[in-house]
């Protein structure tokens, strides 16, 4: 994960189970609200503006992919309610924390920013996964791989190409360490009908038992 990719591939292939109209539930962290992070993202997006083959992600689409739950039509309301109850209780025991972002990384399908310390996010994801399994039983829903590479994508690759131009462009950018405060985990309903991930927040689960906002 920590080395820049040299060859890029189109991100917009249909993953298993996905098609136009698909709706998916996930516990992902929306981070576009953070002014400093949005400013840093803009700096890197501006650097690649003249390079073909990238779809810059709008501010409202900035997020940290954390833990998928299920397709909307693949989980019962009873199980969903149970998941929300156990997850809310589990996250009440996790204190809010800060993430620091700075330099970008070129992945095979996206240009991303990496948190300097991934441990808080890994622990948070483990807590969410355990809560889901406690609610519905291990193996009842497909939680995917335990491998986790937390990041904030700021542009998706839309054509197979070399990474050389993007790498050169990033070398000229003056970066700044940027802090993002994490104090909640929202459940979102997401889709990718418009060649971009878009979502609505279904429920917000506060860390540390704090109030929802």
Secondary structure as UniProt FT lines:
FT   STRAND          7..8
FT   TURN            16..17
FT   TURN            20..21
FT   STRAND          24..30
FT   TURN            32..33
FT   HELIX           35..47
FT   TURN            48..50
FT   STRAND          54..56
FT   HELIX           59..61
FT   STRAND          63..71
FT   HELIX           72..74
FT   HELIX           77..91
FT   TURN            92..93
FT   STRAND          97..106
FT   STRAND          110..115
FT   HELIX           119..136
FT   TURN            138..139
FT   STRAND          152..157
FT   STRAND          161..162
FT   HELIX           164..171
FT   STRAND          178..182
FT   STRAND          184..191
FT   TURN            193..194
FT   STRAND          198..206
FT   HELIX           207..209
//
